């Protein structure tokens, strides 16, 4: 039969301990290297039955990963943004400093440690006769080294990451100082499945209910004056009138295949 325990403390031995079941909380303030972590979890850690909590992955720096593993099955799913990378949270505090006095906010901020805010590893490890030192050493070996920490977020993003991909969040959250890198990744994702290619004849909506014909002359267009955070446009179009315009979205309401007249 199965026992499940959750402990907020460090060590806990409870009614499970006569089965040799014990648990501890693994806490660190460094991110995991996704490949090293994957390789460890893939092998499994001897004696560990369950582990759950949340963790910080170097390649997915701005979202917490929800960690829920049983035996050899590991699930590391994408949670929301860390508070430290949550634009809404940061804006609210900037605009309303009095929020700092709210108990919920104080609660959140007490998890903040400079320079990474609330990003951290906090995982309850439950197993049979597991040795905390041994399991801790295995997990510590998956953390970034001092050298890797120094390399910074931009370099981390390029680490091999065999863990399952997460679904995108439906809202914006913070990207690091590495604005261009993130923009590139976001652009790449947005431009994976475009409907048109250079040379295709299209019609563009140039005013409400008014369409103009032209052809695609560039995929992934950026205006010279655009701020780095502004997403690239999927298409630049040369209209039959000679005017150059861009389509902000790949969507029938904005751009559609030319009707064969």
C-alpha positions in Angstrom: 0.0 0.0 0.0 1.2 3.5 -0.5 1.9 6.2 2.0 2.1 9.8 0.9 3.5 12.4 3.1 4.1 16.1 2.8 6.5 17.9 5.1 7.3 21.4 5.3 10.1 20.9 7.8 13.6 19.5 7.1 13.6 16.0 8.5 10.5 14.1 9.2 10.1 10.6 10.4 6.5 9.7 11.1 4.2 6.8 11.1 5.8 5.6 7.9 9.2 5.2 9.4 8.7 1.7 10.6 8.5 0.8 6.9 11.8 2.6 6.6 10.1 5.4 4.8 11.8 8.8 5.3 11.8 12.1 3.6 13.7 15.4 3.5 13.4 18.7 1.6 16.1 19.5 -1.0 16.6 23.3 -1.1 19.1 25.1 -3.3 19.4 28.6 -4.9 21.0 27.5 -8.2 19.4 26.2 -11.3 19.7 22.7 -12.6 21.5 21.9 -15.8 18.6 20.2 -17.8 20.7 17.5 -19.4 22.4 16.4 -16.2 19.1 16.4 -14.4 17.4 14.5 -17.2 20.2 11.9 -17.1 19.9 11.4 -13.4 16.1 11.2 -13.4 16.2 8.8 -16.3 18.4 6.4 -14.3 16.3 7.0 -11.2 17.7 7.5 -7.7 17.9 4.4 -5.7 15.4 4.2 -2.9 13.5 7.3 -3.9 9.8 6.6 -4.2 8.4 10.0 -4.8 9.6 13.6 -5.1 7.5 16.7 -5.5 7.9 20.4 -5.3 9.3 22.9 -7.7 12.5 23.5 -9.3 14.5 26.0 -11.4 15.9 24.9 -14.8 18.7 27.0 -16.3 17.2 26.8 -19.8 13.7 27.8 -18.7 14.9 30.5 -16.3 11.6 32.4 -16.0 9.1 29.7 -15.3 9.1 27.4 -12.3 8.9 23.7 -13.0 6.4 21.7 -11.1 8.1 18.5 -10.1 6.0 15.4 -9.4 7.8 12.1 -9.7 6.9 8.6 -8.7 9.5 5.9 -9.0 11.0 5.9 -12.4 8.3 8.1 -13.9 9.2 11.7 -13.8 7.0 14.6 -14.7 8.5 18.1 -14.8 5.8 20.4 -16.0 5.8 24.1 -16.7 4.2 26.2 -14.0 3.7 29.9 -14.0 6.4 32.5 -14.0 8.5 32.9 -10.9 7.4 36.0 -9.1 10.8 37.5 -9.9 10.0 37.2 -13.6 6.3 38.1 -13.4 5.8 41.5 -15.1 2.4 42.0 -13.6 3.7 41.4 -10.1 6.7 43.7 -10.5 4.6 46.5 -12.1 2.0 46.3 -9.3 4.7 46.7 -6.7 6.3 49.6 -8.5 3.0 51.4 -8.9 1.6 50.6 -5.5 4.5 50.3 -3.0 2.0 50.0 -0.2 1.3 46.5 -1.4 4.6 45.5 0.2 2.7 45.7 3.6 0.2 43.1 2.5 0.7 39.7 4.3 0.4 37.7 1.0 3.0 39.9 -0.6 5.3 39.8 2.4 5.0 36.0 2.2 6.1 36.0 -1.4 9.0 38.4 -0.8 10.4 36.4 2.1 11.3 33.8 -0.5 13.4 36.4 -2.5 17.2 36.1 -2.3 19.3 38.4 -4.5 20.1 38.3 -7.4 17.6 35.6 -8.5 14.5 36.4 -6.5 12.3 33.5 -5.7 13.9 31.1 -8.2 15.0 28.0 -6.3 14.9 24.3 -5.9 12.5 23.1 -3.2 11.7 19.5 -3.6 10.4 17.0 -1.0 12.2 13.7 -1.5 10.4 10.6 -0.1 11.9 7.1 -0.1 12.8 3.9 1.7 16.0 4.2 3.8 17.4 7.0 1.6 20.5 8.7 2.8 20.0 12.5 2.6 23.7 13.1 2.0 23.8 10.7 -0.9 20.7 11.9 -2.7 21.7 15.5 -2.0 25.1 14.9 -3.6 23.4 13.4 -6.7 21.1 16.4 -7.1 23.9 18.9 -6.4 25.9 17.4 -9.3 23.0 18.5 -11.6 23.2 22.1 -10.5 25.2 24.6 -12.5 28.8 24.9 -11.6 30.3 28.2 -10.5 31.7 28.6 -14.0 28.3 28.0 -15.6 26.7 30.4 -13.2 29.1 33.1 -14.3 28.3 32.5 -18.0 24.8 34.0 -17.4 21.3 33.5 -18.6 22.1 34.0 -22.3 24.5 31.1 -22.3 22.2 28.9 -20.2 19.5 29.1 -22.8 21.8 27.3 -25.2 22.4 24.3 -23.0 21.1 21.0 -24.4 17.6 20.4 -22.8 16.2 16.9 -23.4 13.3 17.4 -20.8 9.8 17.4 -22.3 8.8 20.7 -23.8 6.2 22.8 -22.0 3.1 24.4 -23.3 3.4 28.1 -23.8 1.8 30.3 -21.2 -1.1 32.3 -22.6 0.2 35.6 -21.3 3.4 37.6 -21.4 5.9 37.3 -18.6 9.3 38.7 -18.1 12.2 38.0 -20.4 15.7 38.7 -19.1 18.1 41.4 -20.1 18.8 39.0 -23.0 15.9 40.6 -24.9 17.1 39.7 -28.3 17.8 36.1 -27.6 14.3 35.7 -26.2 12.8 37.6 -29.0 14.6 35.3 -31.4 13.2 32.2 -29.7 9.7 33.6 -29.6 9.9 34.7 -33.2 11.2 31.2 -34.2 8.2 29.6 -32.5 5.8 32.1 -34.1 7.2 31.7 -37.6 7.4 27.9 -37.6 4.1 27.3 -39.4 3.5 30.3 -41.6 1.0 29.9 -44.4 2.7 31.9 -47.2 6.2 32.1 -48.6 8.1 34.8 -50.5 6.6 35.4 -53.9 3.0 34.3 -52.9 0.2 36.5 -54.1 -1.9 37.7 -51.2 -4.6 40.3 -50.3 -4.1 42.5 -47.3 -6.6 44.2 -45.2 -5.5 47.9 -45.5 -8.6 49.5 -43.9 -11.9 48.1 -42.5 -13.4 45.9 -45.2 -10.9 47.2 -47.7 -8.4 44.7 -49.2 -5.4 45.3 -51.5 -3.6 42.8 -53.6 0.2 42.3 -53.6 2.9 39.8 -53.1 5.1 38.7 -50.1 8.6 40.0 -50.4 10.0 39.2 -47.0 9.3 36.7 -44.2 10.0 38.0 -40.7 10.0 41.8 -41.0 11.3 44.3 -38.5 11.0 48.0 -38.8 14.3 49.9 -38.2 12.9 51.9 -35.3 11.1 49.0 -33.5 12.1 48.4 -29.9 13.7 45.1 -29.2 10.7 43.7 -27.3 8.3 44.3 -30.2 7.7 41.0 -32.0 8.8 40.8 -35.6 6.0 40.8 -38.2 5.5 37.6 -40.2 5.4 39.2 -43.6 6.4 42.3 -45.6 4.3 42.8 -48.7 4.7 44.9 -51.8 1.2 45.9 -52.9 0.4 46.2 -56.6 0.3 50.0 -56.1 4.0 49.8 -55.2 3.4 50.6 -51.5 5.3 48.5 -49.0 3.4 47.3 -45.9 3.7 44.5 -43.3 1.2 42.1 -41.9 1.5 42.0 -38.0 -0.2 38.5 -37.8 -0.5 35.5 -40.0 -4.2 35.5 -39.8 -7.0 35.6 -42.4 -8.4 38.8 -40.9 -5.2 40.5 -41.9 -3.8 38.6 -44.8 -5.3 36.0 -47.1 -4.5 34.1 -50.2 -5.3 36.2 -53.3 -8.6 35.1 -54.8 -7.9 33.7 -58.2 -9.8 36.1 -60.4 
